[in-house]
Amino acid sequence: MTTIDQEAIGRVPAGYRRTVLCAALLKRALAPANLPAGERLDLLEKLNGLTDGQFTAAMLAAVQPMSDVECAMIAAAMSLDGARADGRCPAADAVLRRADVFTHFAAANPSLLVALKLAVPASSNENCS
């Protein structure tokens, strides 16, 4: 990963990084051919719900599904919170939003960086990590 790539990751607000990861995970969940129609529709609606004025359809289209490696990284982050009754995962969220952690995801799935670079022109030039 180049210095320019790392700078682009650092300039994009942390929320974008989380949203890009969510999109990749949802796209992976859509992969099974035998997924029931109702579940497929639910996942597609969630994917569509990720887009807004900031996270664009072009960014969503650039994201490829997560690999097994990325899923293992997500699982490791989620384990930081243990079993919480409220279903929240603040420790995992804090880790997954970090620019240095996102760099590892982008190395495993370059499409994540492609999607973030689409946001860089609209982002502020200050470091938002």
Secondary structure as a PSIPRED ss2 file (coil, helix, strand):
# PSIPRED VFORMAT (PSIPRED V4.0)

   1 M C   1.000  0.000  0.000
   2 T C   1.000  0.000  0.000
   3 T H   0.000  1.000  0.000
   4 I H   0.000  1.000  0.000
   5 D H   0.000  1.000  0.000
   6 Q H   0.000  1.000  0.000
   7 E H   0.000  1.000  0.000
   8 A H   0.000  1.000  0.000
   9 I H   0.000  1.000  0.000
  10 G H   0.000  1.000  0.000
  11 R H   0.000  1.000  0.000
  12 V C   1.000  0.000  0.000
  13 P C   1.000  0.000  0.000
  14 A H   0.000  1.000  0.000
  15 G H   0.000  1.000  0.000
  16 Y H   0.000  1.000  0.000
  17 R H   0.000  1.000  0.000
  18 R H   0.000  1.000  0.000
  19 T H   0.000  1.000  0.000
  20 V H   0.000  1.000  0.000
  21 L H   0.000  1.000  0.000
  22 C H   0.000  1.000  0.000
  23 A H   0.000  1.000  0.000
  24 A H   0.000  1.000  0.000
  25 L H   0.000  1.000  0.000
  26 L H   0.000  1.000  0.000
  27 K H   0.000  1.000  0.000
  28 R H   0.000  1.000  0.000
  29 A H   0.000  1.000  0.000
  30 L C   1.000  0.000  0.000
  31 A C   1.000  0.000  0.000
  32 P C   1.000  0.000  0.000
  33 A C   1.000  0.000  0.000
  34 N C   1.000  0.000  0.000
  35 L C   1.000  0.000  0.000
  36 P C   1.000  0.000  0.000
  37 A H   0.000  1.000  0.000
  38 G H   0.000  1.000  0.000
  39 E H   0.000  1.000  0.000
  40 R H   0.000  1.000  0.000
  41 L H   0.000  1.000  0.000
  42 D H   0.000  1.000  0.000
  43 L H   0.000  1.000  0.000
  44 L H   0.000  1.000  0.000
  45 E H   0.000  1.000  0.000
  46 K H   0.000  1.000  0.000
  47 L H   0.000  1.000  0.000
  48 N H   0.000  1.000  0.000
  49 G H   0.000  1.000  0.000
  50 L H   0.000  1.000  0.000
  51 T C   1.000  0.000  0.000
  52 D C   1.000  0.000  0.000
  53 G C   1.000  0.000  0.000
  54 Q C   1.000  0.000  0.000
  55 F C   1.000  0.000  0.000
  56 T C   1.000  0.000  0.000
  57 A H   0.000  1.000  0.000
  58 A H   0.000  1.000  0.000
  59 M H   0.000  1.000  0.000
  60 L H   0.000  1.000  0.000
  61 A H   0.000  1.000  0.000
  62 A H   0.000  1.000  0.000
  63 V C   1.000  0.000  0.000
  64 Q C   1.000  0.000  0.000
  65 P C   1.000  0.000  0.000
  66 M C   1.000  0.000  0.000
  67 S C   1.000  0.000  0.000
  68 D H   0.000  1.000  0.000
  69 V H   0.000  1.000  0.000
  70 E H   0.000  1.000  0.000
  71 C H   0.000  1.000  0.000
  72 A H   0.000  1.000  0.000
  73 M H   0.000  1.000  0.000
  74 I H   0.000  1.000  0.000
  75 A H   0.000  1.000  0.000
  76 A H   0.000  1.000  0.000
  77 A H   0.000  1.000  0.000
  78 M H   0.000  1.000  0.000
  79 S H   0.000  1.000  0.000
  80 L H   0.000  1.000  0.000
  81 D H   0.000  1.000  0.000
  82 G C   1.000  0.000  0.000
  83 A C   1.000  0.000  0.000
  84 R C   1.000  0.000  0.000
  85 A C   1.000  0.000  0.000
  86 D C   1.000  0.000  0.000
  87 G C   1.000  0.000  0.000
  88 R C   1.000  0.000  0.000
  89 C C   1.000  0.000  0.000
  90 P H   0.000  1.000  0.000
  91 A H   0.000  1.000  0.000
  92 A H   0.000  1.000  0.000
  93 D H   0.000  1.000  0.000
  94 A H   0.000  1.000  0.000
  95 V H   0.000  1.000  0.000
  96 L H   0.000  1.000  0.000
  97 R C   1.000  0.000  0.000
  98 R C   1.000  0.000  0.000
  99 A H   0.000  1.000  0.000
 100 D H   0.000  1.000  0.000
 101 V H   0.000  1.000  0.000
 102 F H   0.000  1.000  0.000
 103 T H   0.000  1.000  0.000
 104 H H   0.000  1.000  0.000
 105 F H   0.000  1.000  0.000
 106 A H   0.000  1.000  0.000
 107 A H   0.000  1.000  0.000
 108 A H   0.000  1.000  0.000
 109 N C   1.000  0.000  0.000
 110 P C   1.000  0.000  0.000
 111 S H   0.000  1.000  0.000
 112 L H   0.000  1.000  0.000
 113 L H   0.000  1.000  0.000
 114 V H   0.000  1.000  0.000
 115 A H   0.000  1.000  0.000
 116 L H   0.000  1.000  0.000
 117 K H   0.000  1.000  0.000
 118 L H   0.000  1.000  0.000
 119 A H   0.000  1.000  0.000
 120 V H   0.000  1.000  0.000
 121 P H   0.000  1.000  0.000
 122 A H   0.000  1.000  0.000
 123 S C   1.000  0.000  0.000
 124 S C   1.000  0.000  0.000
 125 N C   1.000  0.000  0.000
 126 E C   1.000  0.000  0.000
 127 N C   1.000  0.000  0.000
 128 C C   1.000  0.000  0.000
 129 S C   1.000  0.000  0.000
